[in-house]
Amino acid sequence: MFKNPPFPAQARQALATPSPINELNRSLTAIVYCEANFGGIDGKTANGLVRHSEKYEILSIIDSEKAGQDAGTVLDDEPNGIPIFRDLTDALAHAGKVPDYFIFGIAPATGMLSPAERRLVLKAIDLGMNIVNGLHEFLNEDPEFVAACLRSNVVIRDVRRPREKKDLRVFSGRIAEVTCPRIAVLGTDCAIGKRTTATVLTKALRDLGIKAVMIGTGQTGLIQGARYGMALDAVPSQFCAGELEATILEAFAGEDPDVIFIEGQGSLSHPAYSTSSFILRGSCPDGVVLQHAPGREHRCDFPQMPMPTPASEINLIETFAETKVIGLTLNHENMTDAEISSAIILYELELGIPVTDALTRPTERLVEMVLAAFPQIGEKLSTVVA
């Protein structure tokens, strides 16, 4: 069984009382639409914003099926004061004024608006709300939406829209110039918690005084406020590795970080997604944290595909790329606390690497996972907390 390295007492205190420098400064108000999907797999954008948002103050969630409940309670059994309402009318009545933004918080497999959703977004525009759109459908290319924005003097942010083709970058090999550890957070399936784990890890290290940067690779991370990133699944395949490499280089030059985390997408073993392969190629990670859901029986939206084992995914990742899986993190859906504890023990015995749950277990366990694999970060930590 994996033995955790010593964890400085000062570091434990720092994790318990985060530094004021990391407090969020959110000045833009937003209502998040997530009808019939909040707390579910396709509601991952809304779920992520409720848990973490650096840019927006989330006033409420729209989901008629969970109206009247607290969003934090629905997600994590801990109230956070963000209410869920039946519709936009109720959400606006609670806000007391028109919020700055209407965020489309669903990530459907189609990537498109339904006719009813189209009418609702147009209504939000007519009311004077700017729009955050994470779908594959770019509303700035739709004449009806463009005209509505001009009338109401608002803007639409098409988060997934890549830069112009003439500006896209190809892989150059300059990723070798990045001298700090690069850690990719990958998974055994889509919508399994990779972004959440990467976010928790980044914040935990920042709270310890370590300069950690997260590279967002999907629409939710970008909406949450990631300074560096792109929606990788909207970039033409020839440029995916290059765009990611160039973004990591920009973060390294701009932040001089001690460690860089790269948000994963999909799963390397999943035939429906190719983004994990581009992430491994473009970032050339020094290490990988693998996210797995022991209580999930089959792949999301693919009931005919059973979930892979962590061991098989680790073997695939380490065969595909010159890297090492440094730890396993768990998604606790459909699991009791006792089952989580048992899974941690069993996987550590089987795999010989540290295992934890980023949301239900102490954050220090997650930090220890990184320090055990990259002691040079630990040396910086010792200097910070001395």
C-alpha positions as CSV (number, residue, x, y, z in Angstrom):
1,M,0.0,0.0,0.0
2,F,1.2,3.5,-0.9
3,K,2.7,5.5,2.0
4,N,2.1,9.2,2.0
5,P,5.2,11.4,2.5
6,P,5.4,13.7,5.5
7,F,3.2,16.7,5.2
8,P,4.4,19.9,6.9
9,A,2.2,21.1,9.8
10,Q,2.4,24.7,8.4
11,A,1.1,23.4,5.0
12,R,-1.9,21.7,6.7
13,Q,-2.7,25.1,8.3
14,A,-2.4,26.9,5.0
15,L,-4.9,24.5,3.4
16,A,-7.3,25.0,6.2
17,T,-7.1,28.8,6.0
18,P,-6.5,29.9,2.4
19,S,-4.4,33.0,1.8
20,P,-6.5,36.2,1.0
21,I,-4.5,36.5,-2.2
22,N,-6.5,33.7,-3.6
23,E,-9.9,35.1,-2.8
24,L,-12.1,35.5,-5.9
25,N,-13.0,38.9,-7.3
26,R,-16.3,38.3,-9.2
27,S,-18.0,41.4,-10.4
28,L,-20.3,40.0,-13.1
29,T,-23.6,38.5,-12.1
30,A,-25.1,35.5,-13.9
31,I,-28.1,33.2,-14.1
32,V,-27.2,29.7,-15.3
33,Y,-29.7,27.7,-17.4
34,C,-29.7,23.9,-16.8
35,E,-33.2,22.7,-17.4
36,A,-33.7,19.0,-16.4
37,N,-30.0,18.5,-16.2
38,F,-28.6,20.1,-13.0
39,G,-26.5,17.6,-11.0
40,G,-26.5,15.3,-14.0
41,I,-23.8,14.5,-16.6
42,D,-25.1,16.9,-19.3
43,G,-25.3,19.6,-16.7
44,K,-21.5,19.6,-16.1
45,T,-21.1,23.3,-17.1
46,A,-23.7,24.4,-14.5
47,N,-22.3,22.0,-12.0
48,G,-18.8,23.3,-12.5
49,L,-19.9,27.0,-12.1
50,V,-21.7,26.2,-8.9
51,R,-18.6,24.7,-7.4
52,H,-16.1,27.2,-8.8
53,S,-16.3,30.5,-10.8
54,E,-13.6,33.0,-10.9
55,K,-15.4,35.4,-13.2
56,Y,-19.1,35.3,-12.4
57,E,-21.2,35.6,-9.3
58,I,-23.8,32.8,-9.9
59,L,-27.1,34.2,-8.6
60,S,-29.2,31.1,-9.4
61,I,-29.8,28.0,-11.5
62,I,-32.8,27.3,-13.7
63,D,-34.1,23.8,-13.6
64,S,-37.8,23.2,-13.0
65,E,-37.2,19.6,-11.9
66,K,-35.2,20.7,-8.9
67,A,-36.8,24.1,-8.2
68,G,-36.9,25.1,-4.6
69,Q,-33.6,23.4,-3.7
70,D,-30.2,24.7,-2.9
71,A,-27.6,24.0,-5.7
72,G,-24.8,23.1,-3.3
73,T,-27.0,20.6,-1.5
74,V,-28.0,19.0,-4.8
75,L,-24.4,18.6,-5.9
76,D,-22.4,18.0,-2.7
77,D,-24.9,17.8,0.2
78,E,-23.6,21.1,1.4
79,P,-25.8,24.3,1.0
80,N,-24.1,27.2,-0.7
81,G,-26.9,29.8,-1.0
82,I,-27.4,29.4,-4.7
83,P,-31.1,28.7,-5.3
84,I,-32.7,26.7,-8.1
85,F,-35.7,28.2,-9.8
86,R,-38.4,26.9,-12.2
87,D,-37.9,29.4,-15.0
88,L,-36.2,32.7,-16.0
89,T,-39.1,34.7,-14.7
90,D,-38.6,33.4,-11.1
91,A,-34.9,33.7,-11.4
92,L,-35.2,37.4,-12.4
93,A,-37.6,38.1,-9.6
94,H,-35.1,36.7,-7.1
95,A,-32.2,38.7,-8.6
96,G,-34.2,42.0,-8.3
97,K,-32.6,43.3,-11.4
98,V,-31.4,42.0,-14.8
99,P,-28.1,40.1,-14.3
100,D,-25.2,40.8,-16.5
101,Y,-25.1,37.3,-18.1
102,F,-27.3,34.4,-19.0
103,I,-25.1,31.3,-19.2
104,F,-26.2,28.2,-21.1
105,G,-25.1,25.6,-18.6
106,I,-26.0,22.3,-20.4
107,A,-23.5,20.3,-22.5
108,P,-25.8,18.1,-24.7
109,A,-24.3,15.5,-27.0
110,T,-25.8,17.4,-30.0
111,G,-24.0,20.6,-29.1
112,M,-27.0,22.5,-30.4
113,L,-29.9,24.6,-29.1
114,S,-33.4,23.1,-29.2
115,P,-36.2,25.3,-30.5
116,A,-37.4,26.1,-27.0
117,E,-33.9,26.9,-25.8
118,R,-33.4,29.1,-28.8
119,R,-36.5,31.1,-27.8
120,L,-35.4,31.4,-24.2
121,V,-31.9,32.7,-25.2
122,L,-33.5,35.3,-27.5
123,K,-35.8,36.3,-24.6
124,A,-32.7,36.8,-22.3
125,I,-31.1,39.0,-25.0
126,D,-34.3,41.1,-25.3
127,L,-34.2,41.6,-21.5
128,G,-30.7,43.0,-21.8
129,M,-28.6,40.0,-20.7
130,N,-25.3,39.1,-22.4
131,I,-25.0,35.5,-23.4
132,V,-22.3,32.9,-22.6
133,N,-22.7,30.0,-25.0
134,G,-20.6,26.9,-24.6
135,L,-22.2,24.9,-27.5
136,H,-20.7,23.9,-30.8
137,E,-23.4,26.1,-32.4
138,F,-21.9,29.6,-32.7
139,L,-24.7,32.1,-32.1
140,N,-22.6,35.0,-33.4
141,E,-23.0,33.4,-36.9
142,D,-26.8,33.3,-36.6
143,P,-28.4,36.5,-38.2
144,E,-31.4,36.4,-35.8
145,F,-29.1,36.4,-32.7
146,V,-26.9,39.0,-34.2
147,A,-29.8,41.3,-34.9
148,A,-31.2,40.7,-31.3
149,C,-27.8,41.7,-29.8
150,L,-27.7,44.9,-31.8
151,R,-31.2,45.9,-30.7
152,S,-30.4,45.2,-27.0
153,N,-26.7,46.4,-27.1
154,V,-25.5,43.1,-25.6
155,V,-22.9,40.5,-26.7
156,I,-22.7,36.8,-27.1
157,R,-19.5,34.9,-26.0
158,D,-19.2,31.8,-28.1
159,V,-16.7,30.0,-25.8
160,R,-15.9,27.1,-28.1
161,R,-15.1,29.2,-31.1
162,P,-11.4,28.7,-32.0
163,R,-9.2,31.4,-33.4
164,E,-9.1,32.1,-37.1
165,K,-7.5,29.3,-39.2
166,K,-4.7,31.6,-40.3
167,D,-3.7,32.1,-36.6
168,L,-3.8,28.5,-35.5
169,R,-0.5,27.0,-34.4
170,V,1.0,23.5,-35.2
171,F,3.2,21.5,-32.9
172,S,6.8,22.7,-32.8
173,G,8.5,20.7,-30.1
174,R,9.1,23.8,-28.0
175,I,7.2,22.2,-25.2
176,A,10.6,21.0,-24.1
177,E,11.4,24.6,-23.1
178,V,8.8,24.3,-20.2
179,T,11.0,23.3,-17.3
180,C,8.3,23.0,-14.6
181,P,6.3,19.8,-14.1
182,R,3.4,19.4,-16.5
183,I,0.6,17.2,-15.1
184,A,-2.4,16.1,-17.1
185,V,-5.6,15.1,-15.4
186,L,-7.1,12.4,-17.5
187,G,-10.0,10.0,-17.0
188,T,-11.6,6.7,-17.8
189,D,-14.7,8.4,-19.2
190,C,-16.2,11.7,-20.1
191,A,-17.9,13.9,-17.6
192,I,-16.2,12.1,-14.7
193,G,-14.6,15.0,-12.8
194,K,-11.3,15.7,-14.5
195,R,-11.8,19.4,-14.5
196,T,-13.0,19.5,-10.9
197,T,-10.0,17.5,-9.7
198,A,-7.6,19.8,-11.7
199,T,-9.3,22.9,-10.2
200,V,-9.1,21.6,-6.7
201,L,-5.4,20.6,-7.1
202,T,-4.5,24.0,-8.6
203,K,-6.2,26.0,-5.8
204,A,-4.8,23.8,-3.1
205,L,-1.2,24.4,-4.3
206,R,-1.8,28.1,-4.7
207,D,-3.1,28.2,-1.1
208,L,0.2,26.8,-0.1
209,G,2.1,29.5,-1.9
210,I,3.0,27.3,-4.9
211,K,2.6,29.0,-8.3
212,A,0.2,26.6,-10.0
213,V,-1.5,27.2,-13.4
214,M,-4.3,25.3,-14.9
215,I,-4.8,25.0,-18.7
216,G,-8.5,24.7,-19.6
217,T,-9.3,22.5,-22.6
218,G,-13.1,22.6,-22.5
219,Q,-15.9,25.1,-22.5
220,T,-16.6,24.8,-18.7
221,G,-13.1,25.6,-17.6
222,L,-13.0,28.6,-19.8
223,I,-16.4,29.9,-18.5
224,Q,-15.2,29.4,-15.0
225,G,-12.4,31.8,-15.7
226,A,-9.3,29.9,-16.8
227,R,-6.8,32.5,-18.0
228,Y,-5.1,30.0,-20.4
229,G,-6.9,27.5,-22.6
230,M,-9.1,26.6,-25.6
231,A,-12.0,24.4,-26.3
232,L,-9.9,21.6,-27.8
233,D,-12.8,19.7,-29.4
234,A,-13.6,22.7,-31.6
235,V,-10.1,23.1,-33.0
236,P,-9.3,21.4,-36.3
237,S,-7.4,18.2,-35.5
238,Q,-4.2,19.2,-37.3
239,F,-3.8,22.1,-34.9
240,C,-4.9,20.6,-31.6
241,A,-1.5,19.5,-30.3
242,G,0.1,22.8,-31.5
243,E,-2.6,25.0,-30.0
244,L,-2.2,23.3,-26.6
245,E,1.6,23.4,-26.8
246,A,1.5,27.1,-27.6
247,T,-1.0,27.9,-24.8
248,I,1.2,26.0,-22.3
249,L,4.2,28.0,-23.5
250,E,2.3,31.2,-23.0
251,A,1.3,30.2,-19.5
252,F,4.9,29.3,-18.7
253,A,6.3,32.6,-20.0
254,G,3.5,34.7,-18.5
255,E,3.3,33.1,-15.0
256,D,6.7,31.5,-14.3
257,P,4.8,28.7,-12.6
258,D,6.1,25.9,-10.3
259,V,3.7,23.4,-11.9
260,I,1.2,23.3,-14.7
261,F,-2.0,21.3,-14.7
262,I,-3.7,20.4,-18.0
263,E,-7.4,19.6,-17.9
264,G,-8.3,16.3,-19.6
265,Q,-11.1,15.6,-22.0
266,G,-12.9,12.4,-22.7
267,S,-10.8,9.3,-22.3
268,L,-7.9,7.8,-24.2
269,S,-9.7,4.5,-24.4
270,H,-13.1,5.9,-25.4
271,P,-13.7,5.5,-29.2
272,A,-16.0,8.6,-29.2
273,Y,-13.3,11.0,-28.2
274,S,-9.9,12.0,-29.7
275,T,-9.1,14.9,-27.4
276,S,-7.1,12.8,-24.8
277,S,-4.6,11.8,-27.4
278,F,-4.1,15.4,-28.5
279,I,-3.7,16.4,-24.8
280,L,-1.0,13.8,-24.3
281,R,0.8,14.8,-27.6
282,G,0.5,18.6,-27.1
283,S,1.4,18.8,-23.5
284,C,3.9,15.9,-23.3
285,P,3.1,15.6,-19.6
286,D,5.7,14.6,-17.0
287,G,2.9,12.9,-15.0
288,V,-0.8,12.0,-15.2
289,V,-3.5,12.0,-12.5
290,L,-6.2,9.5,-13.6
291,Q,-9.9,10.1,-12.6
292,H,-12.2,7.1,-12.3
293,A,-15.8,6.4,-11.2
294,P,-15.9,3.0,-9.5
295,G,-19.7,3.2,-9.2
296,R,-20.3,3.9,-12.9
297,E,-21.2,0.7,-14.8
298,H,-20.9,1.9,-18.4
299,R,-19.6,4.8,-20.4
300,C,-21.8,8.0,-20.5
301,D,-24.4,7.8,-23.2
302,F,-23.0,4.3,-24.2
303,P,-24.8,1.6,-22.2
304,Q,-23.3,-1.0,-24.4
305,M,-19.8,0.0,-23.4
306,P,-18.7,-1.2,-19.9
307,M,-16.3,1.1,-18.0
308,P,-12.6,0.2,-18.3
309,T,-10.5,-0.6,-15.3
310,P,-8.0,1.9,-14.0
311,A,-5.2,-0.6,-14.6
312,S,-6.1,-1.0,-18.3
313,E,-6.4,2.8,-18.8
314,I,-3.0,3.3,-17.0
315,N,-1.4,0.7,-19.3
316,L,-2.9,2.4,-22.4
317,I,-1.7,5.9,-21.3
318,E,1.8,4.8,-20.4
319,T,2.1,2.9,-23.7
320,F,0.7,5.7,-25.8
321,A,2.9,8.5,-24.3
322,E,6.2,8.8,-22.5
323,T,4.7,9.6,-19.1
324,K,3.8,8.1,-15.8
325,V,0.4,7.9,-14.0
326,I,1.3,9.3,-10.5
327,G,-2.1,8.8,-8.8
328,L,-5.7,7.8,-9.1
329,T,-8.6,10.1,-8.0
330,L,-12.2,8.9,-7.6
331,N,-15.5,10.2,-8.6
332,H,-17.9,9.1,-5.8
333,E,-21.1,9.0,-7.8
334,N,-23.4,6.1,-6.7
335,M,-21.0,5.3,-3.7
336,T,-21.4,5.5,0.0
337,D,-18.6,6.9,2.1
338,A,-17.6,3.4,3.3
339,E,-17.4,2.3,-0.3
340,I,-15.1,5.2,-1.2
341,S,-12.8,4.2,1.7
342,S,-12.7,0.6,0.5
343,A,-12.1,1.6,-3.1
344,I,-9.1,3.8,-2.0
345,I,-7.5,0.9,-0.1
346,L,-8.1,-1.7,-2.8
347,Y,-6.8,0.5,-5.7
348,E,-3.7,1.5,-3.7
349,L,-3.0,-2.2,-3.1
350,E,-3.6,-3.1,-6.7
351,L,-1.9,-0.2,-8.5
352,G,0.8,0.8,-6.1
353,I,0.0,4.5,-6.5
354,P,-1.7,7.0,-4.2
355,V,-5.5,7.1,-4.4
356,T,-8.0,9.7,-3.1
357,D,-11.3,11.6,-3.8
358,A,-10.8,15.3,-4.4
359,L,-14.2,16.2,-3.0
360,T,-14.8,13.9,0.0
361,R,-11.3,13.4,1.4
362,P,-8.8,16.0,2.8
363,T,-7.2,18.1,0.2
364,E,-3.8,17.4,1.6
365,R,-4.0,13.8,0.3
366,L,-4.3,15.3,-3.2
367,V,-1.3,17.6,-2.6
368,E,0.7,14.7,-1.3
369,M,0.1,12.8,-4.5
370,V,1.9,15.5,-6.5
371,L,4.7,16.1,-3.9
372,A,5.5,12.4,-3.9
373,A,6.0,12.3,-7.7
374,F,7.7,15.7,-8.0
375,P,9.8,16.4,-4.9
376,Q,11.1,19.6,-6.4
377,I,7.7,21.1,-5.8
378,G,8.0,19.9,-2.2
379,E,11.3,21.8,-1.9
380,K,9.6,25.0,-2.9
381,L,6.8,24.2,-0.4
382,S,9.3,23.8,2.4
383,T,10.7,27.3,1.5
384,V,7.3,28.8,1.5
385,V,6.1,27.5,4.8
386,A,9.4,27.8,6.6
